[in-house]
């Protein structure tokens, strides 16, 4: 019977990746201590080093503001469309005497 896949929490992955980044112990030793495959340690270490610039990268603040602006513009457009439709239906209902 096949064993179920284990799912690791992000905190656990970060702890393993930081341990690997320190370079005090080998990847094999870290993998043995945390009971995971050495390839996972390497992958998590690579992901940590590639993603480490995220909080410090340029435009980090802008992405949230740009998303907000985009959503706000879409909502304003939808409000305008609905307002036109309601006005049209009011005029038609008055013409029909409803």
CNS distance restraints for C-alpha pairs under 8 A (distance, minus, plus):
assign (resid   8 and name CA) (resid  12 and name CA) 6.35 0.50 0.50
assign (resid   8 and name CA) (resid  13 and name CA) 6.73 0.50 0.50
assign (resid   9 and name CA) (resid  13 and name CA) 6.47 0.50 0.50
assign (resid  10 and name CA) (resid  14 and name CA) 6.09 0.50 0.50
assign (resid  11 and name CA) (resid  15 and name CA) 6.15 0.50 0.50
assign (resid  12 and name CA) (resid  16 and name CA) 6.27 0.50 0.50
assign (resid  13 and name CA) (resid  17 and name CA) 6.06 0.50 0.50
assign (resid  13 and name CA) (resid  44 and name CA) 6.52 0.50 0.50
assign (resid  14 and name CA) (resid  18 and name CA) 5.98 0.50 0.50
assign (resid  14 and name CA) (resid  44 and name CA) 7.56 0.50 0.50
assign (resid  14 and name CA) (resid  48 and name CA) 7.42 0.50 0.50
assign (resid  15 and name CA) (resid  19 and name CA) 6.21 0.50 0.50
assign (resid  16 and name CA) (resid  20 and name CA) 6.28 0.50 0.50
assign (resid  16 and name CA) (resid  30 and name CA) 7.41 0.50 0.50
assign (resid  16 and name CA) (resid  34 and name CA) 7.73 0.50 0.50
assign (resid  16 and name CA) (resid  41 and name CA) 6.69 0.50 0.50
assign (resid  16 and name CA) (resid  44 and name CA) 7.57 0.50 0.50
assign (resid  16 and name CA) (resid  45 and name CA) 7.82 0.50 0.50
assign (resid  17 and name CA) (resid  21 and name CA) 6.12 0.50 0.50
assign (resid  17 and name CA) (resid  41 and name CA) 6.47 0.50 0.50
assign (resid  17 and name CA) (resid  42 and name CA) 7.90 0.50 0.50
assign (resid  17 and name CA) (resid  44 and name CA) 5.44 0.50 0.50
assign (resid  17 and name CA) (resid  45 and name CA) 4.49 0.50 0.50
assign (resid  17 and name CA) (resid  48 and name CA) 6.49 0.50 0.50
assign (resid  18 and name CA) (resid  22 and name CA) 6.22 0.50 0.50
assign (resid  18 and name CA) (resid  45 and name CA) 7.26 0.50 0.50
assign (resid  18 and name CA) (resid  48 and name CA) 7.95 0.50 0.50
assign (resid  19 and name CA) (resid  23 and name CA) 7.09 0.50 0.50
assign (resid  19 and name CA) (resid  24 and name CA) 7.77 0.50 0.50
assign (resid  19 and name CA) (resid  25 and name CA) 7.90 0.50 0.50
assign (resid  19 and name CA) (resid  30 and name CA) 7.48 0.50 0.50
assign (resid  20 and name CA) (resid  24 and name CA) 7.68 0.50 0.50
assign (resid  20 and name CA) (resid  25 and name CA) 7.24 0.50 0.50
assign (resid  20 and name CA) (resid  26 and name CA) 7.42 0.50 0.50
assign (resid  20 and name CA) (resid  27 and name CA) 6.41 0.50 0.50
assign (resid  20 and name CA) (resid  30 and name CA) 7.18 0.50 0.50
assign (resid  20 and name CA) (resid  41 and name CA) 7.16 0.50 0.50
assign (resid  20 and name CA) (resid  42 and name CA) 7.87 0.50 0.50
assign (resid  20 and name CA) (resid  45 and name CA) 6.35 0.50 0.50
assign (resid  21 and name CA) (resid  45 and name CA) 6.59 0.50 0.50
assign (resid  25 and name CA) (resid  29 and name CA) 6.28 0.50 0.50
assign (resid  25 and name CA) (resid  30 and name CA) 6.70 0.50 0.50
assign (resid  26 and name CA) (resid  30 and name CA) 6.38 0.50 0.50
assign (resid  27 and name CA) (resid  31 and name CA) 6.03 0.50 0.50
assign (resid  27 and name CA) (resid  38 and name CA) 6.05 0.50 0.50
assign (resid  27 and name CA) (resid  41 and name CA) 6.61 0.50 0.50
assign (resid  27 and name CA) (resid  42 and name CA) 7.27 0.50 0.50
assign (resid  28 and name CA) (resid  32 and name CA) 6.11 0.50 0.50
assign (resid  28 and name CA) (resid  38 and name CA) 5.73 0.50 0.50
assign (resid  29 and name CA) (resid  33 and name CA) 6.15 0.50 0.50
assign (resid  30 and name CA) (resid  34 and name CA) 6.14 0.50 0.50
assign (resid  30 and name CA) (resid  38 and name CA) 7.80 0.50 0.50
assign (resid  30 and name CA) (resid  41 and name CA) 7.64 0.50 0.50
assign (resid  31 and name CA) (resid  35 and name CA) 5.65 0.50 0.50
assign (resid  31 and name CA) (resid  36 and name CA) 4.99 0.50 0.50
assign (resid  31 and name CA) (resid  37 and name CA) 5.69 0.50 0.50
assign (resid  31 and name CA) (resid  38 and name CA) 5.13 0.50 0.50
assign (resid  31 and name CA) (resid  41 and name CA) 6.52 0.50 0.50
assign (resid  32 and name CA) (resid  36 and name CA) 6.56 0.50 0.50
assign (resid  32 and name CA) (resid  37 and name CA) 7.78 0.50 0.50
assign (resid  36 and name CA) (resid  40 and name CA) 6.90 0.50 0.50
assign (resid  36 and name CA) (resid  41 and name CA) 7.60 0.50 0.50
assign (resid  37 and name CA) (resid  41 and name CA) 6.88 0.50 0.50
assign (resid  38 and name CA) (resid  42 and name CA) 6.42 0.50 0.50
assign (resid  39 and name CA) (resid  43 and name CA) 6.08 0.50 0.50
assign (resid  40 and name CA) (resid  44 and name CA) 6.00 0.50 0.50
assign (resid  41 and name CA) (resid  45 and name CA) 6.05 0.50 0.50
assign (resid  42 and name CA) (resid  46 and name CA) 6.12 0.50 0.50
assign (resid  43 and name CA) (resid  47 and name CA) 6.14 0.50 0.50
assign (resid  44 and name CA) (resid  48 and name CA) 6.04 0.50 0.50
assign (resid  45 and name CA) (resid  49 and name CA) 6.29 0.50 0.50
assign (resid  46 and name CA) (resid  50 and name CA) 6.15 0.50 0.50
assign (resid  47 and name CA) (resid  51 and name CA) 5.92 0.50 0.50
assign (resid  48 and name CA) (resid  52 and name CA) 5.76 0.50 0.50
assign (resid  49 and name CA) (resid  53 and name CA) 7.83 0.50 0.50
assign (resid  53 and name CA) (resid  57 and name CA) 5.58 0.50 0.50
assign (resid  54 and name CA) (resid  60 and name CA) 7.44 0.50 0.50
assign (resid  55 and name CA) (resid  60 and name CA) 6.76 0.50 0.50
assign (resid  56 and name CA) (resid  60 and name CA) 7.38 0.50 0.50
assign (resid  59 and name CA) (resid  63 and name CA) 6.37 0.50 0.50
assign (resid  60 and name CA) (resid  64 and name CA) 7.57 0.50 0.50
assign (resid  61 and name CA) (resid  65 and name CA) 6.73 0.50 0.50
assign (resid  62 and name CA) (resid  66 and name CA) 5.82 0.50 0.50
assign (resid  63 and name CA) (resid  67 and name CA) 6.11 0.50 0.50
assign (resid  64 and name CA) (resid  68 and name CA) 6.23 0.50 0.50
assign (resid  65 and name CA) (resid  69 and name CA) 6.18 0.50 0.50
assign (resid  66 and name CA) (resid  70 and name CA) 6.09 0.50 0.50
assign (resid  67 and name CA) (resid  71 and name CA) 6.12 0.50 0.50
assign (resid  68 and name CA) (resid  72 and name CA) 6.03 0.50 0.50
assign (resid  69 and name CA) (resid  73 and name CA) 6.09 0.50 0.50
assign (resid  70 and name CA) (resid  74 and name CA) 6.23 0.50 0.50
assign (resid  71 and name CA) (resid  75 and name CA) 6.16 0.50 0.50
assign (resid  72 and name CA) (resid  76 and name CA) 6.15 0.50 0.50
assign (resid  73 and name CA) (resid  77 and name CA) 6.19 0.50 0.50
assign (resid  74 and name CA) (resid  78 and name CA) 6.27 0.50 0.50
assign (resid  75 and name CA) (resid  79 and name CA) 6.15 0.50 0.50
assign (resid  76 and name CA) (resid  80 and name CA) 6.19 0.50 0.50
assign (resid  77 and name CA) (resid  81 and name CA) 6.23 0.50 0.50
assign (resid  78 and name CA) (resid  82 and name CA) 6.16 0.50 0.50
assign (resid  79 and name CA) (resid  83 and name CA) 6.08 0.50 0.50
assign (resid  80 and name CA) (resid  84 and name CA) 6.33 0.50 0.50
assign (resid  81 and name CA) (resid  85 and name CA) 6.33 0.50 0.50
assign (resid  82 and name CA) (resid  86 and name CA) 6.16 0.50 0.50
assign (resid  83 and name CA) (resid  87 and name CA) 6.23 0.50 0.50
assign (resid  84 and name CA) (resid  88 and name CA) 6.16 0.50 0.50
assign (resid  85 and name CA) (resid  89 and name CA) 6.21 0.50 0.50
assign (resid  86 and name CA) (resid  90 and name CA) 6.14 0.50 0.50
assign (resid  87 and name CA) (resid  91 and name CA) 6.33 0.50 0.50
assign (resid  88 and name CA) (resid  92 and name CA) 6.30 0.50 0.50
assign (resid  89 and name CA) (resid  93 and name CA) 6.02 0.50 0.50
assign (resid  90 and name CA) (resid  94 and name CA) 6.26 0.50 0.50
assign (resid  91 and name CA) (resid  95 and name CA) 6.28 0.50 0.50
assign (resid  92 and name CA) (resid  96 and name CA) 6.26 0.50 0.50
assign (resid  93 and name CA) (resid  97 and name CA) 6.08 0.50 0.50
assign (resid  93 and name CA) (resid  98 and name CA) 5.24 0.50 0.50
assign (resid  94 and name CA) (resid  98 and name CA) 6.04 0.50 0.50
